[in-house]
Amino acid sequence: MRVLGIETSCDETGVAVYDSVAGLLSHALYSQVDLHVDFGGVVPELASRDHVRKLLPLTRQVLQESGSQQSDIDGIAFTQGPGLAGALLVGAGFAQALSYAWGCRSVGIHHMEGHLLAPMLEPEAPEPPFVALLVSGGHTQLVEVKAVGDYKILGESLDDAAGEAFDKVAKMLELPYPGGPAVAALSASGTPGRYEFPRPMVNRPGLDFSFSGLKTYVLNTVQERRADGTLDQQAAADIALAFQTAVVETLVIKCTRALAATKLDTLLLSGGVSANKALREKITQRARKDGFRAFYPRPEFCTDNGAMIAYAGCVRLQQGQQQTDRSFAVRPRWSLSSLEGIH
């Protein structure tokens, strides 16, 4: 089965072709960072309009690079939610129009399931059951994956997700958009131990996350340094390092607790923040120490992309799931735990 995958949930236009036998044949991604940088964040209307401009040329590109004709495509997978409503509608409408014109099936994919399955695109991929940490700009979740489509939420962010906290700290430090990579880059020149920030919710039971208190702690530190005139470049780097260390150690602690609670020995990380080098290093160190296995997608598949949607769509289409009509209704809010299982 050969599937065209389309991702337009936010500010990246991703298109890919995945083959159930040959694997990933081609993928292309257009990032809108330059479009939104002057605004310090994503402007939904601009994002939607840019998806309209980029989808057709990217689709032509991946078809050509994969050596595929429209007659070779057996199904089209598109991100149905969660995400920005307008951006999702662009991808859904485009996918359903192609599905009708080409006479092939279509299927709507949960954006976070796409992220969860992204490590399956790697040569060495885990088999369920495992624990997954989905850590991105809008979500921080620990999920017990019993099978594809069979998900139990073990813990999630009660307020700011880890990626959101990175973006807000970046603004406090007057770093450019996107904030996460900017904070990580600045932290590389930080002095370890100069600042010590709290590891939120690690001293209480449960696997939920909360980063709003940590964010406030950072804000107070930044304001104090500005007030006494000591917020120079080195101080900013030290704050960035202390913040990143607190987030990473919190995530690592919660992951090990989730593995212990489920009695599983495999951890999968995905989502934009899973590309963070410090997080990967700490997880890998802990895996060696505790004897569990850790899997990650390659960095280019940590952020939003069409390859993960094409793969997830292929899995679901092979099991007979598809859209029953040509509707392009989207789901800007959509719980991962409500997904239909694959049997």
Beta strands, then each sheet from edge to edge (+ up, - down):
strand 1: 2-7
strand 2: 12-19
strand 3: 23-31
strand 4: 75-81
strand 5: 105-110
strand 6: 130-135
strand 7: 140-147
strand 8: 150-156
strand 9: 266-270
strand 10: 293-295
sheet 1: 3+ 2- 1+ 4+ 5+
sheet 2: 8+ 7- 6+ 9+ 10+
end
